[in-house]
Amino acid sequence: MAPYSVYVRAVRLALEEKGVAYRLDPVDVFAKDGPPASLLERQPFGRIPAFEHDGFRLYEAGAIERYVDEAFPGPALQPSAPRERARVNQLTSILDSYAYRTLVWDIYVERVSVPKQGRAPDEARIQTALPKAQLCLRAINDLMDDGPYLAGAALTLADLHAAPMFAYFTLAPEAEALLAEQPAIKAWWASMSRRPAVQATAYPA
Ligand SMILES: N[C@@H](CCC(=O)N[C@@H](CS)C(=O)NCC(=O)O)C(=O)O
């Protein structure tokens, strides 16, 4: 699985935080001829990650993260109280449904990756994304209560799902002003980015 992938990294963060050893098999999901057949056999939509544990195959990062948390010993990454657990699932869904495309593709990829490839960024796409990013950050901030983690006092899968998205987003200069409006998220990211698991999975290393 590719170390640059947001969703592969989120699963790796869960494995790292649980202290579970794992192997990353390389796959080029953006290959010119499309995703390789070996991936499609495991993930029919041609996305990564595709995960396997003792013959049990699973795709969809959120499902893999929850499996990792529940199938292995180590610190619990989901609260047991229904309402707290629901917040973790709510944040994960917000990240998947609204934040990933806006923060990573519309802002980071367009502002940082596209110029590296020698192309001009689509400024209109970035401008359209900025209020959407603001909305995402505000919504996440509103759910944080007193923090310091996204779902409250303890580290959860919500933090690990979000961290790879923020690692890319914060490389775009636009992130600074947006995060200045949400100091709790800014402080969260400053602390998350120093975690050994986050540093161990950094891309580029
Ligand atoms: N819903 C999927 C999304 C996974 C996903 O979008 N992965 C990206 C890499 S971070 C990918 O495979 N992109 C390839 C493509 O869009 O063709 C999950 O949760 O696993």
The ligand as a MOL file (V3000), in Angstrom:
LIG
                    3D

  0  0  0     0  0            999 V3000
M  V30 BEGIN CTAB
M  V30 COUNTS 20 19 0 0 0
M  V30 BEGIN ATOM
M  V30 1 N -13.6170 4.8920 1.1330 0
M  V30 2 C -12.2560 4.4600 0.9540 0
M  V30 3 C -11.4380 5.5900 0.3660 0
M  V30 4 C -10.0160 5.1900 0.0970 0
M  V30 5 C -9.3460 6.1670 -0.8620 0
M  V30 6 O -9.9730 7.0640 -1.4520 0
M  V30 7 N -8.0360 5.9570 -1.0500 0
M  V30 8 C -7.3050 6.7650 -2.0120 0
M  V30 9 C -5.8960 7.0010 -1.5460 0
M  V30 10 S -5.8670 7.9590 -0.0520 0
M  V30 11 C -7.2360 6.0120 -3.3270 0
M  V30 12 O -7.1190 4.8230 -3.3460 0
M  V30 13 N -7.3240 6.7350 -4.4330 0
M  V30 14 C -7.2230 6.1530 -5.7270 0
M  V30 15 C -8.2080 6.7220 -6.7000 0
M  V30 16 O -8.9200 7.6650 -6.3370 0
M  V30 17 O -8.2480 6.2170 -7.8190 0
M  V30 18 C -11.6630 3.9840 2.2950 0
M  V30 19 O -12.1340 4.4620 3.3330 0
M  V30 20 O -10.7850 3.1230 2.3040 0
M  V30 END ATOM
M  V30 BEGIN BOND
M  V30 1 1 1 2
M  V30 2 1 2 3
M  V30 3 1 2 18
M  V30 4 1 3 4
M  V30 5 1 4 5
M  V30 6 2 5 6
M  V30 7 1 5 7
M  V30 8 1 7 8
M  V30 9 1 8 9
M  V30 10 1 8 11
M  V30 11 1 9 10
M  V30 12 2 11 12
M  V30 13 1 11 13
M  V30 14 1 13 14
M  V30 15 1 14 15
M  V30 16 2 15 16
M  V30 17 1 15 17
M  V30 18 2 18 19
M  V30 19 1 18 20
M  V30 END BOND
M  V30 END CTAB
M  END
